[in-house]
């Protein structure tokens, strides 16, 4: 009779052995395993990125920075994300853990750097969640106004009390769906992502077919794909910062590694599949709208500063007509709402992992016995998001805007640490083969260096009060104060946790390790 090993329970230490034969000593969390396959993971990754929302909010600003080279800058922004994805894939193969960047950077660099990497992910996600909820609210009332034909209904979004209340409702719904489990999340996302991709494909096709029928339209040129055509390095870095933001979120595929079929390989493959779909969608839409609208600064031109923050709202009617145009509004609403729901995945699971390894209070380590989800962490993420958005909205719209601008700093911070963690963690393997040198060393290392450069340039630009809303604190740009302040807040909380949980910070819970090189026979 075959002996069946008992399933590990939450909190058990599993001495997993990777391909090199190393004991990893990670802990199980009690999450529901084998719940998501290759396609389900890719859908969750696409949803978290929120392609339709990202496009409508960044097409205009990107054209403002790089002009006709917008498709080129989308490709340039894809490059560091692709290189960092190699780091995520290789680290996940060796150590599939829902703590992802936190767990891997602890393994590579120790507890303090790992804790700050986890903090960067947590705070970035809370900021994004609040922004997504606000966008979903705005498009909800805009769509309601279009459906009812009432300007008064659409204007309800301008009522601060109504806007905040609606936003909190969206956050509550997203929290409830995420709380009920990854399977519920997956099927909701199939519908919402399918809607998004279908609508933007129709939109792009109609834009291309009508491109020669409107003034200001221009013919496609392959020079649009040349990043060296950008006029200045400053414009390139500004455009690259915008481009990196629109790819953020694909790593949600890796956060569900413990809930995936084939946890060591499937999440990495899902991430690459998601990124291919996203970059293809971005290039298609960028080329289509550029052909149709051009980059002029008047009317429907993409360079018009009055419409740059919501390009689809301006182009939906002219391109798709009044009947189909409303589908684009619905797609933006679906994009923001879907991403709001899936973005709870990485923050809740990172908090779960940090708590399991005693880097955060133990309450966050509780997994709902029925739904097999990090219920306590999910609820607290929802509460933090709601409080953050409500407070920021009541304090100042400028503060809320500047907080979003500061987001890029946190994204580059934890992505670059993860990329360097891959290089350092596998350093003894890099000379064993050319393949290892490339996928575990050079490619992640170059990606990390690119993101570090963007981090430094963004930090420099943020010092200027003109960056973001234009507000300042003692002559220093508010975006700088908020971005650096949020990272320093992490340092303060880390010091507090070091007193409460010394074992983790002494390296006794999650140990710093490097796989030993095994020479093949």
Secondary structure, 3 states (H helix, E strand, C coil): CCCCCCCCCCCCEECCECCCCCECCEECCCCCCCCECHHHHHHHHHHHHCHHHHHHHHHHHHHHHHHHHHHHHHHHHHHHHHHHHHHHHHHHHHCCCCCCHHHHHHHHHCHHHHHHHHHHHHHHHHHHHHHHHHHHHHHHHHHHHHHHCCHHHHHHHHCHHHHHHHHHHHHHHHHHHHHCCHHHHHHHHHHHHHHHHHHHHHHHHHHHHCCCCCCCCCCCCHHHHCHHHCCCHHHHHHHHHHHHHHHCCCCHHHHCHHHECCCCCHHHHHHHHHHHHHHHHHHHHHHHHHHHHCCCCCCCCCCCCCCCCCHHHHHHHHHHHHHHHHHHHHHHHHHHHHHHHHHHHHHHHHHHHHHHCCCCCHHHHCCCCCCCCCHHHHHHHHHHHHHHHHHHHHHCHHHHHHHHHCHHHHHHHHHHHHHHHHHHHCCCCCCCCHHHHHHHHHHHHHHHHHHHHHHHHHHHHHCCCCCCCCCEECCEEHHHHHHHHHHHHHHHHHHHHHHHCHHHHCCCCCCCCCCCCCCCC
